Structures are given as structure tokens and as C-alpha cells.
Amino acid sequence: MPVAKPPVDALSEKQASVELEQLAREIAEHDQRYHAEDAPTISDAEYDAMRRRNLAIEQRFPELVREDSPSRRVGAPVSEKFDKVRHKVPMLSLDNAFSDADVIDFVARIRRYLKLDAEAPVVMTAEPKIDGLSLSLRYEGGRLVSAATRGDGQEGENVTANARAVADIPNVLAGDPPDVLEVRGEVYMTHADFLALNKRQEAEGKPTYVNPRNTAAGSLRQLDSSVTAARPLKFFAYAWGEVSQMPAQTQTGMVEAFEAFGFHTNPLMRRCESAEELLSQYRAIEERRASLGYDIDGVVYKVDDLALQQRLGFVSRSPRWAIAHKFPAEKATTILRGIDIQVGRTGALTPVARLEPVTVGGVVVTNATLHNAEEIERLGVMIGDTVTVQRAGDVIPQILGFIADKRPDDATAFVFPTTCPCELQTPVVREGIGTGVEGVVRRCSGEFACPFQRVEHLRHFVSRRAFDIDGLGEKQIEFFFNDPDLPVKSPADIFSLAARDAENLKKLKDKEGWGTVSAANLFAAIEERRTIALERMIYGLGIRHVGEQTAKTLARAYGSWGEFHDAALAVAGDDAQAREEMDALDDIGDAVIASIAHYFAEEHNRELVERLAGAVSVREAERPAGDSPFAGKTIVFTGSLERMSRDEAKAMAERLGAKVAGSVSKKTDLVVAGPGAGSKLKKAADLGVEVIDEDAWFERVGA
């Protein structure tokens, strides 16, 4: 049998860094497929395992946490076919628990964070985790005014017309609701309704659907609301966003209020006072799972007291006060028919297993990501093998291994290519992670010469979180990249499209797929993005390790494009002071700095950046409110804090408009030092930085 991956505690720092990069890239791809396309290509089991291993590595090596880490991200960008809705309160996802020990540790972490005794009860709720599509409903004056999907957690898709067609969603609330109330929950489809829908599809000679979850998601995201109305969708309410006046002060009370307002809530929700009671309810729900009549994939636990929820706050993509306890996976066997290679934006070559279609838990699966050559070697699989696959909840599986006694005589080993599958056949290289040590990721060395990478860079540039140009999606980028009359080979080319079109004899409006209106709309949309926010400009450059959150951190720290540009060039030139100042920024580490240095040291990239900067106007970063004495200040917390945890202190400072740094530099304005403060305290003294204790901090913030 194939050997397991090395335990996290056996990884070296170099191995951990390489694996975190791989996990960040792969999980981002799967988030896009699941949340934005309703077409996941791996199983919940594989996805959860990847996230779990990513978190375990980050906990052991906190200095290696990447800015594009899955632990900092929610969902995926919204679809281009719907208008966007900005969530007043972000829609975050939950961390997962997979064992009793995980749940016990979750409750213990809450006690530690709140500084509660080990015996002190922590009242929590336990409720089924519905396997559907998350939806946020906004009511004003008791009337439904908008409905939006989760999207990327910050922006969702406007599906108001479709939500009005769902019978479980009231257009007018009962009772005496708050003037503004955002109710959140899950749209789903029962097993009976799903089977009946498939029978109708068969009778009408139409294709049938795969599973209730994807069918419900696709039904709600129809452009024609009459299609949604014809689908038997249901809705459970269990959470909220913006509320003008809270109807209750507990999770339980809020759910009871939803029911009074006319929503369906889940009858299996229970209050529990210990980890043991939570686990007892988990088992009770698991026993009833098959008879519920709708899909669930776990049980969600939440702290009941809303005041404690507020104290606990959030960690990146998820709340500290809630967790999802997932059910075990399902397994099946099938035949590995082949392995294809996909090339991503950074040139990474990813092998994809092509499987003989197999039904696992009622879902047909056909492929799975194999990560890299080392994973294929670890599994020991060959083309033609009968392999064991696993899934939990949705479609494509994880390959666990092969069945040795079923290996056919003509089974063939997969040979990882030494050249890129692009038309240029450029050599494939392995990145080094240290002297004489090769990394697991293989990349095409062609970079911008490689068509796969050039197109992917441009797609990234116009993506929702970057320049977000309406009407310029993946298909349009491919069109312009290959168009002989209006070629787009670099980002700056986008902003000269209108001028070049005006000079050409053959106009865009006359090309297939375009017209007078669509061409004019595109040029107008491009012009709207000629002035862009600093963080979008930085993110749009496609620098490795510089994700959306890192771009925001850099924008906030440097303030203007000129300041960031000069700092990046200085770092590329190995300026020690510039590196030290960038390293002092909270959550900016060696990997980010090295990537920025490498990017700006490359002549082609500098030319690309200068051309782009000459074509656009970059807005300065938004400054925090000036009424806080800490607005714009850089603060460092060091030593042991006694009245609150370090995370709670950091969150408080950021709410006051401060920037929290991880190390002391010349740009540090204030150091808050607790008992045990060491080298940072000494450096503050050497630099003449003001130092105060925890009590003085609370006096200054008025807490």
C-alpha cells in the first residue's frame, strides 16, 4: 500500500513552505469551481483534508503563513452574469472539525480566549449543517428588498427576483421585525423533490441532474426567475447580517425570532453546555441523517451568547465562536484511465487524473487532481490501475491508493513531462527550496512567452478582485490575445483598445460576437477602470504570494503607488532598510518580500509595470477616520497580555484605525509591552519608540 504523507511535525521549514504554496494554489482553484461555478472537481473529503493539512502546517510554522492562504479567504468571486451586491456584514465560512478531539479542543480554545475556568460552562447551539447554497435576504420595513449569494464573502450575486419565487422565503415578514433585518440561511432541495424533478426531466427527454445541492444552487442562479419558480426550492434561516435592532441576545433567541417572522428554522437545533453534550447531539443527528429527507454534511456548533460571540470575533475567513463538525467520507473504486497536465497562471504544471465514471454516494465522478509528480509517486498509481476513491458530499473524489491484485499487465507508469504542453514546448523546471534541494512544484520556464501563462496573467488582471472590468472576462481575454487586429499581450494594451480600434479599418463592432453596443460598453467599462484603487493595482500585477489581503496590507502601509513602487524597486535592489521596513509590516514575511523583489528585478516585469502605470491613475489608499488618536499609527504588541489575548488586542487596534506590525522599526509609533517582553522592547528603546504597558493602553483607548 502507498505510504502516507509525512506527518506535519516531521516537516522541515523548507518542505512546509513548498507544501503551503501548493495547497494555496490548489484550494483557490477548487473554491472557484465550487462557489462560483457550482461545478466542483474534487470531493468534500479531499477538499477538507487539504484545508486541514494547510492549517496544521500554518500552526506549526506561523511565520510561513501566506497572504494567499486558504485560511484568509472565503468563497470565490461572483459570476459575471449577475449584478453585484456588497454585503453590509461579510458572509464568512466556518472552520471544520473532523473528530471528537477537534470539538473538545474547539471548546477549550474558547475558554482560553475568554479566560474562563476549565469547569465553566460554555452554552452553545448544535444544528444540522445543510448542504445547499448560502443566501442573504435583506428586509427593510418588513419587506424583502434584496437577496444575494455568498459570492466571495464580501460581494455576492443579486438573485432577488429568484428569491421571491421561493415559497419558503416570505416577501413580507410577520410580527414586529426590526426596520432593517438581513436574514441568512441555506437554500436546498429535498430528496423527494429532487427525484420528482429528475423524473420530469426524463419524461420530457431532458438531461437529469446529479445531486440536490448543485441543482438547488443552479436553480437559484437562473437568469430567468420563472425557471427558479418551477423548481421546488426550500430555505432554512439560521443567521443574520445587518440588523437595526437585535430581537434577542442569544443565538437561540434570534432563531426563535426568525420563526416568529415567518421563516422555517431547523427543528433539530439544541442548546448544549459542554463538549460532551455537543457530541451527543452530533451522534443523534447523524443517526437521523438518512431519514431527514434532505442533505446535511455535518453539525454546526455556535456560542449561544451574542456578547461572547462579539468578544471572540473572527480569525481571517471564519468566526472563532463557531465550527462545523463534518461527517465521515464515502468510498468507491474505479479505473484510472489517464493523466492530463494543466498549466496555471504561475506556470505550475498540475496532473489531473481521468477516471472511469463512477457513482460515489449517488454522484458520478470522472476526475481528480493529483497535485504533483511526488503525489503520483507516493500513491504508486499507474494508468490502468483500479483505484480507491473517496468523497464526502460533492462530486469528484480523492484517490486514496490502488488495489495491487487488480493491476493489469498493460498498466503503464506516468512520466511527468520535461517540456510544457504549450505550443512552444518550453522546458519544465523545478524550483529550489534551498541549497541543493529541489521543490515539488514543476513550472514552465517560458513565463510570459508561454501562451498559457500570458493568458492566465491577463485573466487575473481583469478578475473581480483586481481591475474588475465589466465585459472583459476569460473568453474576451482569449479573443483579444489571439486577435490580429487588436492584440492584448500585456495589461497596458487593454487601455489602448479604444484608440487602436478607432485607427483600424476593421472595427471591433464588426467582428463575430461583437456589435456596436457591446463594443461601446466594453470601451466605456475600460475607461471607468482607468482610475483604480492602489490595492487593486498591486493585486492585479499578479506577483506570486501577493494575494488580495497582502495587497491591502501593502496599500495601507505605503499609501500611494509612488511610495510602493519605490519601495519595491529598493527591495529588488537589495536595499536593507527597505527590506526591514517591509518586513516590519504585519503578516508580510520573507516569501512575500522575495516575490516582490524577484518580480521587480525582472526587466520584462518592470517594463510591463511602467507601461501600465503610464496608462492608469492610481488612487491613494483610504486613510482611517481621523477622530481616533491611533488612526494611521503603527503599533506593536509584545510580551504576555493579561487582560485580553493578543488577537483581541490586535483587533481592537485595527478597529481604531491603527496598523499592527509584527516587529519594531523606525516607523513604529507605539509599543504595548506585557510581562516577558524581550528583544522588541530593547529595540524600541534603542530607536526611541514610545513604550506603554497594557493598563496604559486601556486608558488611552477608553476601555
Secondary structure, 3 states (H helix, E strand, C coil): CCCCCCCHHHCCHHHHHHHHHHHHHHHHHHHHHHHHCCCCCCCHHHHHHHHHHHHHHHHHCHHHCCCCCHHHCCCCCCCCCCCEEECCCCCCCCCEECCHHHHHHHHHHHHHHHCCCCCCCCCEEEEEEECCEEEEEEEECCEEEEEEECCCCCEEEECHHHHCCCCCCCCECCCCCCCEEEEEEEEECCHHHHHHHHHHHHHCCCCCCCCHHHHHHHHHCCCCHHHHHCCCCEEEEEEEEEECCCCCCEHHHHHHHHHHHCCCCCCCCEEECCHHHHHHHHHHHHHHHHHCCCCEEEEEEEECEHHHHHHHCEECCEECCEEEEECCCEEEEEEEEEEEEEECCCCEEEEEEEEEEEEECCEEEEEEECCCHHHHHHHCCCECCEEEEEECCCCCCEEEEECHHHCCCCCECCCCCCECCCCCCCEEEEEEEECCEEEEEEEECCHHHCHHHHHHHHHHHCCCCCCCCCCCCHHHHHHHHHCCCCCCCCHHHHCCHHHHHHHCCCCHHHCCCCCHHHHHHHHHHHHHCCEEEHHHHHHHCCCCCCCHHHHHHHHHHHCCHHHHHHHHHHHHCCCHHHHHHHHCCCCCCHHHHHHHHHHHHCHHHHHHHHHHHHHCEEECCCCCCCCCCCCCCEEEEECCCCCCCHHHHHHHHHHCCCEECCCCCCCCCEEEECCCCCHHHHHHHHHCCEEECHHHHHHHHCC
